[in-house]
Amino acid sequence: MEDNLRTVAKFDDAMRASIAQTKLKDSGIESAIFGESSAYPALNAVEDNIELKVNAADYDLAVKILDASSSAE
């Protein structure tokens, strides 16, 4: 299944990833967060270690939604 997923955004903060996931869900796009926590503390400190992924078919729309929301902030 992961072969059908594309990374739509990367974050260094789990809260920001969750907010972006909610924005996509509100628009009807399901997504998944990967790398939110690690058993290795050094990996949690790496910038943009958290990935928000969507189905490949939803990728273009998801990018537009996240771009629009970030430009409105």
Biopython code that builds the backbone (N, CA, C, O; Angstrom):
import numpy as np
from Bio.PDB.StructureBuilder import StructureBuilder

atoms = [
    (1, "MET", "N", (0.817, -1.199, 0.000)),
    (1, "MET", "CA", (0.000, 0.000, 0.000)),
    (1, "MET", "C", (0.856, 1.255, 0.000)),
    (1, "MET", "O", (0.499, 2.249, -0.632)),
    (2, "GLU", "N", (1.979, 1.219, 0.702)),
    (2, "GLU", "CA", (2.817, 2.414, 0.792)),
    (2, "GLU", "C", (3.354, 2.829, -0.575)),
    (2, "GLU", "O", (3.756, 3.979, -0.752)),
    (3, "ASP", "N", (3.369, 1.913, -1.541)),
    (3, "ASP", "CA", (3.806, 2.253, -2.890)),
    (3, "ASP", "C", (2.882, 3.269, -3.543)),
    (3, "ASP", "O", (3.300, 3.997, -4.443)),
    (4, "ASN", "N", (1.639, 3.325, -3.105)),
    (4, "ASN", "CA", (0.664, 4.255, -3.666)),
    (4, "ASN", "C", (0.645, 5.596, -2.945)),
    (4, "ASN", "O", (-0.137, 6.477, -3.302)),
    (5, "LEU", "N", (1.491, 5.761, -1.941)),
    (5, "LEU", "CA", (1.523, 6.999, -1.174)),
    (5, "LEU", "C", (2.633, 7.919, -1.666)),
    (5, "LEU", "O", (3.704, 7.472, -2.075)),
    (6, "ARG", "N", (2.346, 9.213, -1.616)),
    (6, "ARG", "CA", (3.353, 10.223, -1.976)),
    (6, "ARG", "C", (3.462, 11.217, -0.836)),
    (6, "ARG", "O", (2.461, 11.578, -0.217)),
    (7, "THR", "N", (4.661, 11.652, -0.567)),
    (7, "THR", "CA", (4.889, 12.645, 0.473)),
    (7, "THR", "C", (4.462, 14.005, -0.046)),
    (7, "THR", "O", (4.997, 14.502, -1.036)),
    (8, "VAL", "N", (3.492, 14.601, 0.634)),
    (8, "VAL", "CA", (2.957, 15.886, 0.215)),
    (8, "VAL", "C", (3.611, 17.034, 0.998)),
    (8, "VAL", "O", (3.635, 18.173, 0.531)),
    (9, "ALA", "N", (4.139, 16.730, 2.184)),
    (9, "ALA", "CA", (4.803, 17.761, 2.987)),
    (9, "ALA", "C", (5.685, 17.094, 4.030)),
    (9, "ALA", "O", (5.448, 15.956, 4.438)),
    (10, "LYS", "N", (6.715, 17.835, 4.456)),
    (10, "LYS", "CA", (7.605, 17.379, 5.517)),
    (10, "LYS", "C", (7.625, 18.430, 6.611)),
    (10, "LYS", "O", (7.551, 19.630, 6.346)),
    (11, "PHE", "N", (7.725, 17.956, 7.847)),
    (11, "PHE", "CA", (7.674, 18.842, 9.006)),
    (11, "PHE", "C", (8.739, 18.455, 10.021)),
    (11, "PHE", "O", (9.209, 17.318, 10.046)),
    (12, "ASP", "N", (9.111, 19.416, 10.855)),
    (12, "ASP", "CA", (9.986, 19.123, 11.976)),
    (12, "ASP", "C", (9.213, 19.189, 13.286)),
    (12, "ASP", "O", (9.791, 19.043, 14.363)),
    (13, "ASP", "N", (7.900, 19.410, 13.191)),
    (13, "ASP", "CA", (7.046, 19.559, 14.362)),
    (13, "ASP", "C", (5.783, 18.711, 14.165)),
    (13, "ASP", "O", (5.058, 18.890, 13.186)),
    (14, "ALA", "N", (5.528, 17.798, 15.091)),
    (14, "ALA", "CA", (4.379, 16.898, 14.976)),
    (14, "ALA", "C", (3.058, 17.661, 14.985)),
    (14, "ALA", "O", (2.106, 17.247, 14.325)),
    (15, "MET", "N", (2.985, 18.760, 15.716)),
    (15, "MET", "CA", (1.749, 19.543, 15.776)),
    (15, "MET", "C", (1.424, 20.150, 14.412)),
    (15, "MET", "O", (0.270, 20.124, 13.985)),
    (16, "ARG", "N", (2.413, 20.688, 13.738)),
    (16, "ARG", "CA", (2.179, 21.262, 12.405)),
    (16, "ARG", "C", (1.748, 20.187, 11.410)),
    (16, "ARG", "O", (0.905, 20.437, 10.549)),
    (17, "ALA", "N", (2.318, 19.007, 11.528)),
    (17, "ALA", "CA", (1.924, 17.900, 10.658)),
    (17, "ALA", "C", (0.469, 17.519, 10.912)),
    (17, "ALA", "O", (-0.278, 17.247, 9.973)),
    (18, "SER", "N", (0.074, 17.502, 12.166)),
    (18, "SER", "CA", (-1.303, 17.165, 12.528)),
    (18, "SER", "C", (-2.291, 18.214, 12.021)),
    (18, "SER", "O", (-3.380, 17.869, 11.563)),
    (19, "ILE", "N", (-1.920, 19.476, 12.100)),
    (19, "ILE", "CA", (-2.774, 20.554, 11.595)),
    (19, "ILE", "C", (-2.952, 20.413, 10.084)),
    (19, "ILE", "O", (-4.063, 20.555, 9.572)),
    (20, "ALA", "N", (-1.869, 20.136, 9.378)),
    (20, "ALA", "CA", (-1.952, 19.963, 7.928)),
    (20, "ALA", "C", (-2.818, 18.750, 7.596)),
    (20, "ALA", "O", (-3.600, 18.788, 6.646)),
    (21, "GLN", "N", (-2.685, 17.686, 8.364)),
    (21, "GLN", "CA", (-3.494, 16.497, 8.142)),
    (21, "GLN", "C", (-4.982, 16.820, 8.315)),
    (21, "GLN", "O", (-5.815, 16.339, 7.548)),
    (22, "THR", "N", (-5.310, 17.625, 9.310)),
    (22, "THR", "CA", (-6.699, 18.024, 9.545)),
    (22, "THR", "C", (-7.231, 18.859, 8.386)),
    (22, "THR", "O", (-8.382, 18.691, 7.982)),
    (23, "LYS", "N", (-6.414, 19.749, 7.852)),
    (23, "LYS", "CA", (-6.831, 20.563, 6.701)),
    (23, "LYS", "C", (-7.160, 19.678, 5.507)),
    (23, "LYS", "O", (-8.140, 19.917, 4.801)),
    (24, "LEU", "N", (-6.344, 18.661, 5.285)),
    (24, "LEU", "CA", (-6.612, 17.748, 4.179)),
    (24, "LEU", "C", (-7.885, 16.942, 4.441)),
    (24, "LEU", "O", (-8.706, 16.752, 3.544)),
    (25, "LYS", "N", (-8.038, 16.474, 5.673)),
    (25, "LYS", "CA", (-9.228, 15.681, 6.008)),
    (25, "LYS", "C", (-10.493, 16.510, 5.828)),
    (25, "LYS", "O", (-11.502, 15.997, 5.343)),
    (26, "ASP", "N", (-10.454, 17.785, 6.212)),
    (26, "ASP", "CA", (-11.600, 18.676, 6.042)),
    (26, "ASP", "C", (-11.974, 18.844, 4.573)),
    (26, "ASP", "O", (-13.114, 19.180, 4.252)),
    (27, "SER", "N", (-11.024, 18.612, 3.693)),
    (27, "SER", "CA", (-11.266, 18.697, 2.247)),
    (27, "SER", "C", (-11.538, 17.327, 1.636)),
    (27, "SER", "O", (-11.639, 17.199, 0.416)),
    (28, "GLY", "N", (-11.656, 16.306, 2.477)),
    (28, "GLY", "CA", (-11.988, 14.978, 1.993)),
    (28, "GLY", "C", (-10.812, 14.136, 1.552)),
    (28, "GLY", "O", (-10.995, 13.125, 0.874)),
    (29, "ILE", "N", (-9.610, 14.534, 1.924)),
    (29, "ILE", "CA", (-8.413, 13.782, 1.533)),
    (29, "ILE", "C", (-7.846, 13.071, 2.755)),
    (29, "ILE", "O", (-7.500, 13.699, 3.755)),
    (30, "GLU", "N", (-7.760, 11.756, 2.654)),
    (30, "GLU", "CA", (-7.168, 10.966, 3.731)),
    (30, "GLU", "C", (-5.639, 11.041, 3.613)),
    (30, "GLU", "O", (-5.086, 11.082, 2.514)),
    (31, "SER", "N", (-4.984, 11.058, 4.760)),
    (31, "SER", "CA", (-3.526, 11.124, 4.767)),
    (31, "SER", "C", (-2.994, 10.354, 5.967)),
    (31, "SER", "O", (-3.748, 9.947, 6.850)),
    (32, "ALA", "N", (-1.696, 10.167, 5.978)),
    (32, "ALA", "CA", (-1.036, 9.469, 7.081)),
    (32, "ALA", "C", (0.258, 10.198, 7.419)),
    (32, "ALA", "O", (0.938, 10.740, 6.547)),
    (33, "ILE", "N", (0.573, 10.193, 8.694)),
    (33, "ILE", "CA", (1.803, 10.823, 9.174)),
    (33, "ILE", "C", (2.814, 9.720, 9.483)),
    (33, "ILE", "O", (2.508, 8.754, 10.181)),
    (34, "PHE", "N", (4.023, 9.885, 8.948)),
    (34, "PHE", "CA", (5.102, 8.930, 9.165)),
    (34, "PHE", "C", (6.273, 9.627, 9.836)),
    (34, "PHE", "O", (6.571, 10.781, 9.529)),
    (35, "GLY", "N", (6.941, 8.928, 10.754)),
    (35, "GLY", "CA", (8.136, 9.469, 11.394)),
    (35, "GLY", "C", (7.841, 10.400, 12.536)),
    (35, "GLY", "O", (8.698, 11.190, 12.932)),
    (36, "GLU", "N", (6.626, 10.321, 13.080)),
    (36, "GLU", "CA", (6.225, 11.252, 14.140)),
    (36, "GLU", "C", (7.058, 11.077, 15.399)),
    (36, "GLU", "O", (7.374, 12.051, 16.083)),
    (37, "SER", "N", (7.406, 9.853, 15.698)),
    (37, "SER", "CA", (8.269, 9.623, 16.852)),
    (37, "SER", "C", (9.171, 8.428, 16.563)),
    (37, "SER", "O", (8.849, 7.549, 15.764)),
    (38, "SER", "N", (10.269, 8.433, 17.219)),
    (38, "SER", "CA", (11.239, 7.373, 17.004)),
    (38, "SER", "C", (11.769, 6.894, 18.343)),
    (38, "SER", "O", (11.820, 7.653, 19.311)),
    (39, "ALA", "N", (12.154, 5.661, 18.390)),
    (39, "ALA", "CA", (12.774, 5.123, 19.595)),
    (39, "ALA", "C", (14.177, 5.698, 19.777)),
    (39, "ALA", "O", (14.783, 5.554, 20.839)),
    (40, "TYR", "N", (14.680, 6.347, 18.741)),
    (40, "TYR", "CA", (16.016, 6.934, 18.789)),
    (40, "TYR", "C", (15.894, 8.446, 18.884)),
    (40, "TYR", "O", (15.587, 9.096, 17.885)),
    (41, "PRO", "N", (16.125, 9.026, 20.063)),
    (41, "PRO", "CA", (15.941, 10.471, 20.257)),
    (41, "PRO", "C", (16.693, 11.339, 19.253)),
    (41, "PRO", "O", (16.205, 12.407, 18.885)),
    (42, "ALA", "N", (17.849, 10.912, 18.811)),
    (42, "ALA", "CA", (18.615, 11.717, 17.856)),
    (42, "ALA", "C", (17.851, 11.881, 16.547)),
    (42, "ALA", "O", (17.970, 12.919, 15.895)),
    (43, "LEU", "N", (17.076, 10.888, 16.152)),
    (43, "LEU", "CA", (16.305, 10.989, 14.917)),
    (43, "LEU", "C", (15.149, 11.974, 15.050)),
    (43, "LEU", "O", (14.753, 12.591, 14.062)),
    (44, "ASN", "N", (14.608, 12.131, 16.244)),
    (44, "ASN", "CA", (13.514, 13.077, 16.452)),
    (44, "ASN", "C", (13.978, 14.514, 16.282)),
    (44, "ASN", "O", (13.164, 15.397, 16.011)),
    (45, "ALA", "N", (15.265, 14.760, 16.435)),
    (45, "ALA", "CA", (15.789, 16.118, 16.331)),
    (45, "ALA", "C", (16.105, 16.515, 14.899)),
    (45, "ALA", "O", (16.403, 17.681, 14.636)),
    (46, "VAL", "N", (16.047, 15.579, 13.977)),
    (46, "VAL", "CA", (16.362, 15.865, 12.581)),
    (46, "VAL", "C", (15.256, 16.722, 11.970)),
    (46, "VAL", "O", (14.073, 16.417, 12.119)),
    (47, "GLU", "N", (15.644, 17.783, 11.290)),
    (47, "GLU", "CA", (14.656, 18.648, 10.659)),
    (47, "GLU", "C", (13.892, 17.908, 9.577)),
    (47, "GLU", "O", (14.451, 17.076, 8.863)),
    (48, "ASP", "N", (12.622, 18.216, 9.465)),
    (48, "ASP", "CA", (11.754, 17.652, 8.438)),
    (48, "ASP", "C", (11.759, 16.132, 8.437)),
    (48, "ASP", "O", (11.734, 15.505, 7.379)),
    (49, "ASN", "N", (11.791, 15.547, 9.622)),
    (49, "ASN", "CA", (11.792, 14.100, 9.770)),
    (49, "ASN", "C", (10.383, 13.525, 9.663)),
    (49, "ASN", "O", (10.229, 12.325, 9.437)),
    (50, "ILE", "N", (9.355, 14.352, 9.819)),
    (50, "ILE", "CA", (7.968, 13.903, 9.814)),
    (50, "ILE", "C", (7.370, 14.141, 8.433)),
    (50, "ILE", "O", (7.416, 15.254, 7.909)),
    (51, "GLU", "N", (6.809, 13.087, 7.853)),
    (51, "GLU", "CA", (6.254, 13.180, 6.500)),
    (51, "GLU", "C", (4.750, 12.985, 6.525)),
    (51, "GLU", "O", (4.239, 12.085, 7.192)),
    (52, "LEU", "N", (4.048, 13.832, 5.794)),
    (52, "LEU", "CA", (2.613, 13.698, 5.589)),
    (52, "LEU", "C", (2.420, 13.122, 4.198)),
    (52, "LEU", "O", (2.844, 13.715, 3.206)),
    (53, "LYS", "N", (1.775, 11.959, 4.132)),
    (53, "LYS", "CA", (1.623, 11.269, 2.851)),
    (53, "LYS", "C", (0.152, 11.122, 2.492)),
    (53, "LYS", "O", (-0.710, 10.972, 3.358)),
    (54, "VAL", "N", (-0.109, 11.168, 1.192)),
    (54, "VAL", "CA", (-1.463, 10.988, 0.664)),
    (54, "VAL", "C", (-1.409, 9.968, -0.458)),
    (54, "VAL", "O", (-0.334, 9.637, -0.959)),
    (55, "ASN", "N", (-2.579, 9.469, -0.851)),
    (55, "ASN", "CA", (-2.652, 8.593, -2.016)),
    (55, "ASN", "C", (-2.179, 9.367, -3.230)),
    (55, "ASN", "O", (-2.425, 10.568, -3.345)),
    (56, "ALA", "N", (-1.506, 8.684, -4.127)),
    (56, "ALA", "CA", (-0.956, 9.335, -5.318)),
    (56, "ALA", "C", (-2.032, 10.080, -6.105)),
    (56, "ALA", "O", (-1.763, 11.139, -6.673)),
    (57, "ALA", "N", (-3.234, 9.539, -6.141)),
    (57, "ALA", "CA", (-4.323, 10.178, -6.894)),
    (57, "ALA", "C", (-4.750, 11.513, -6.289)),
    (57, "ALA", "O", (-5.297, 12.362, -6.992)),
    (58, "ASP", "N", (-4.504, 11.706, -4.990)),
    (58, "ASP", "CA", (-4.900, 12.942, -4.298)),
    (58, "ASP", "C", (-3.762, 13.956, -4.192)),
    (58, "ASP", "O", (-3.959, 15.058, -3.680)),
    (59, "TYR", "N", (-2.587, 13.593, -4.668)),
    (59, "TYR", "CA", (-1.390, 14.403, -4.445)),
    (59, "TYR", "C", (-1.534, 15.849, -4.939)),
    (59, "TYR", "O", (-1.278, 16.780, -4.176)),
    (60, "ASP", "N", (-1.931, 16.050, -6.178)),
    (60, "ASP", "CA", (-1.986, 17.406, -6.738)),
    (60, "ASP", "C", (-2.954, 18.296, -5.966)),
    (60, "ASP", "O", (-2.638, 19.449, -5.673)),
    (61, "LEU", "N", (-4.127, 17.770, -5.638)),
    (61, "LEU", "CA", (-5.100, 18.550, -4.887)),
    (61, "LEU", "C", (-4.587, 18.838, -3.476)),
    (61, "LEU", "O", (-4.781, 19.939, -2.961)),
    (62, "ALA", "N", (-3.943, 17.868, -2.855)),
    (62, "ALA", "CA", (-3.397, 18.058, -1.511)),
    (62, "ALA", "C", (-2.342, 19.161, -1.498)),
    (62, "ALA", "O", (-2.304, 19.974, -0.574)),
    (63, "VAL", "N", (-1.494, 19.192, -2.512)),
    (63, "VAL", "CA", (-0.473, 20.245, -2.605)),
    (63, "VAL", "C", (-1.149, 21.613, -2.715)),
    (63, "VAL", "O", (-0.727, 22.565, -2.058)),
    (64, "LYS", "N", (-2.172, 21.717, -3.523)),
    (64, "LYS", "CA", (-2.886, 22.991, -3.685)),
    (64, "LYS", "C", (-3.523, 23.435, -2.378)),
    (64, "LYS", "O", (-3.457, 24.611, -2.022)),
    (65, "ILE", "N", (-4.131, 22.515, -1.670)),
    (65, "ILE", "CA", (-4.776, 22.847, -0.388)),
    (65, "ILE", "C", (-3.752, 23.335, 0.612)),
    (65, "ILE", "O", (-3.962, 24.360, 1.260)),
    (66, "LEU", "N", (-2.652, 22.623, 0.748)),
    (66, "LEU", "CA", (-1.627, 23.018, 1.726)),
    (66, "LEU", "C", (-0.941, 24.320, 1.312)),
    (66, "LEU", "O", (-0.624, 25.145, 2.169)),
    (67, "ASP", "N", (-0.708, 24.515, 0.020)),
    (67, "ASP", "CA", (-0.109, 25.767, -0.449)),
    (67, "ASP", "C", (-1.029, 26.938, -0.154)),
    (67, "ASP", "O", (-0.573, 27.989, 0.298)),
    (68, "ALA", "N", (-2.331, 26.765, -0.407)),
    (68, "ALA", "CA", (-3.307, 27.838, -0.170)),
    (68, "ALA", "C", (-3.389, 28.173, 1.312)),
    (68, "ALA", "O", (-3.490, 29.344, 1.678)),
    (69, "SER", "N", (-3.348, 27.162, 2.162)),
    (69, "SER", "CA", (-3.458, 27.420, 3.596)),
    (69, "SER", "C", (-2.185, 28.075, 4.149)),
    (69, "SER", "O", (-2.257, 28.896, 5.064)),
    (70, "SER", "N", (-1.027, 27.714, 3.598)),
    (70, "SER", "CA", (0.218, 28.318, 4.092)),
    (70, "SER", "C", (0.355, 29.762, 3.603)),
    (70, "SER", "O", (0.945, 30.589, 4.298)),
    (71, "SER", "N", (-0.175, 30.074, 2.433)),
    (71, "SER", "CA", (-0.088, 31.453, 1.947)),
    (71, "SER", "C", (-1.099, 32.354, 2.653)),
    (71, "SER", "O", (-0.949, 33.576, 2.655)),
    (72, "ALA", "N", (-2.130, 31.750, 3.255)),
    (72, "ALA", "CA", (-3.136, 32.526, 3.972)),
    (72, "ALA", "C", (-2.681, 32.851, 5.397)),
    (72, "ALA", "O", (-3.259, 33.720, 6.050)),
    (73, "GLU", "N", (-1.658, 32.161, 5.875)),
    (73, "GLU", "CA", (-1.192, 32.381, 7.253)),
    (73, "GLU", "C", (-0.377, 33.619, 7.396)),
    (73, "GLU", "O", (0.082, 33.933, 8.494)),
]
sb = StructureBuilder()
sb.init_structure("model")
sb.init_model(0)
sb.init_chain("A")
sb.init_seg("    ")
for serial, (resi, resn, name, xyz) in enumerate(atoms, 1):
    if name == "N":
        sb.init_residue(resn, " ", resi, " ")
    sb.init_atom(name, np.array(xyz, "f"), 0.0, 1.0, " ", f" {name:<3s}", serial, name[0])
structure = sb.get_structure()
